Amino acid sequence: KIHGDTITLDGYHLSLDYGLYLAALCWYRTITGNSLKNIDWVPSQYAYIADELEEMKWSVEAAMKNPYEVTYRTTE
């Protein structure tokens, strides 16, 4: 699981794995308006991202729905 600050390198710049991939998901969703539901590709050098892909897609969708709010995922 993603714990702590693994999205940035130093608190400001996006990390080369999770951070940039998450930014790419945001750009794709924003520019195309398409759902992220069928996205399953991850770069081979960062294959471990696949373990967190559903959480990352949920985060992007939550940010799109409520762009100026912190959202929390509850377990159901």
N, C-alpha and C positions, 0 to 999 in steps of 0.2 A: 504494500500500500504506500501511497504518497504520504509521507509524514514530514512535518517541518517545512522548511523552505527548499524544496528540490526544483521549484519552477524557475528560480533565478540562480545565477552564478555567485552573485555578491550582494543580493538584496535589491539590485537595480536592473541588471542585464539578464535577459532570458538565458536559461541553460540551453546547451546544444541539443539536448534530448527532449525532456518533457516540456520545457518552456517553448522551444520553437515549434514542436509538434502541436501543442495546445494553441499557439498563435495561428498556425496554419488552419486548424479546425475552425477557429473564429473567423478568419478571413474567408474561408470556403463558405461557411454558413451565411455570413453577411453579404458577400458578393453574389452568390447564386440564389440564396433563399431556400436552397435544398435542405432536406433533412440529413442528419448525420447517421441515420439509422443503418444504412448499408455500408458505411465506411468500415473497412477492416484491415486496410493496408497500413503497414508501418515499415520504415526503412530497415533493411536487414541488419545494419550495424547497431540498431536500437530495438531489436526484436523484443526485448523485455518490456517495452512500452505496451505491448499487446495485453499484458496482465492488468493494466490500468485503463485501457481504452474506453470501456463502458463508463467508468467514472469521469473520465475526461470529457466524453461526449455529453454526459448529463450536466456537467459544469458549464459547458458552452451553451446548451439549451437553456439552463437556468439563467445565465447571464443575458441571453437574448430576451427572455421573458421579463426580467427584472434588472435592467442594466445599472441601476443606481442603488441596489440593495444587496446586502449579504444574504445569501440563501444557504440553507442547511438541508442536507438530505437526511430524512428520517427513515429508519428501518420499519418496514411494514410486516 
